[in-house]
Amino acid sequence: MRVVATNEAKTHLSALLQEVTKGETIVISRGRKRLAKLVPYDEPAARPRVGEVMDAPFLIPDDALRPMNEQELQTWGLK
């Protein structure tokens, strides 16, 4: 990680951006205070369109929605 002063960053911005595209990280500082960081830009993942399936479909077993029996109700403190 390279640290450059604000005046150097203004003067050499194009060169600094070339370094960043090669994977370098540049920190811009004013005196000893670090102000900003130049890092390579990562394209965000494409968002799904309306109605597009994001995940693989899954199956809910038939017994998942059945009523609880007496023992299950007691176990959950519902009776």
N, C-alpha and C positions, 0 to 999 in steps of 0.2 A: 504494500500500500504506500503510495507516494503522497506527500503533503506539499501543496503549493500555496503561495500567498494569493490574495485576491487580484492584485495587479498583474501577477504572472499569469493567472488564469484568464484574465481579460485579454492579455496580449497573445497568448498561445492557446486559445480555446480549441481551434481546429486540430492542432497537434495533440492536445490532451484527449479530445474525442476519439482520435485515431487509436491512441493507446487503450482507451476504454473498450473500443470495439474488439481489441485483441485480448480482452480479459482482465486488464489492469484496473485497479480501483484507485481513484484519485480523490483526496480529501482537500477541500479548499478552506483556508484559514485566514483569519485576520489577526495578526500577532500570534499569540499562543492559543487563541480561541478557535476551535474548529467549527465551521459554519455549515458546510454541505459536503456531500459525498457523491461523486460521479461513479456510477456502476453500469455494467452492460444491461441493456433493456431486454427483458424476457417477455415475449408475447403471451398474454393471458390465454388460458384455454378457451376455446370457442364455447359460447353459451348455446344450450339447446334451443331450437326454435319451438314456438308454441305447438303443443301436441306431439312433439318428438319424445320418444322414450329415452330416458337417461340410463336406467338400469335394466338388467334382464328381468323378465317377469318371474314372479314366484308364486307358489301354490300354497294356499292355506288349507291345512287338513280339515276334513269335515268335523272331526271331534273337537276342534278348537272353539267352536261356537255352541257346543251343546251345553245344556244347563248343568250346574255342579250337582254332585250327589251329596248326601248328608255328611259323609266324612270330609269331603273337600270343603264344604261350608264351615264345619267345625274347625278344620285346620286353619282356615283363613279368618277365623273369629267372627264369622257372619251369622252364627246360630248358637 
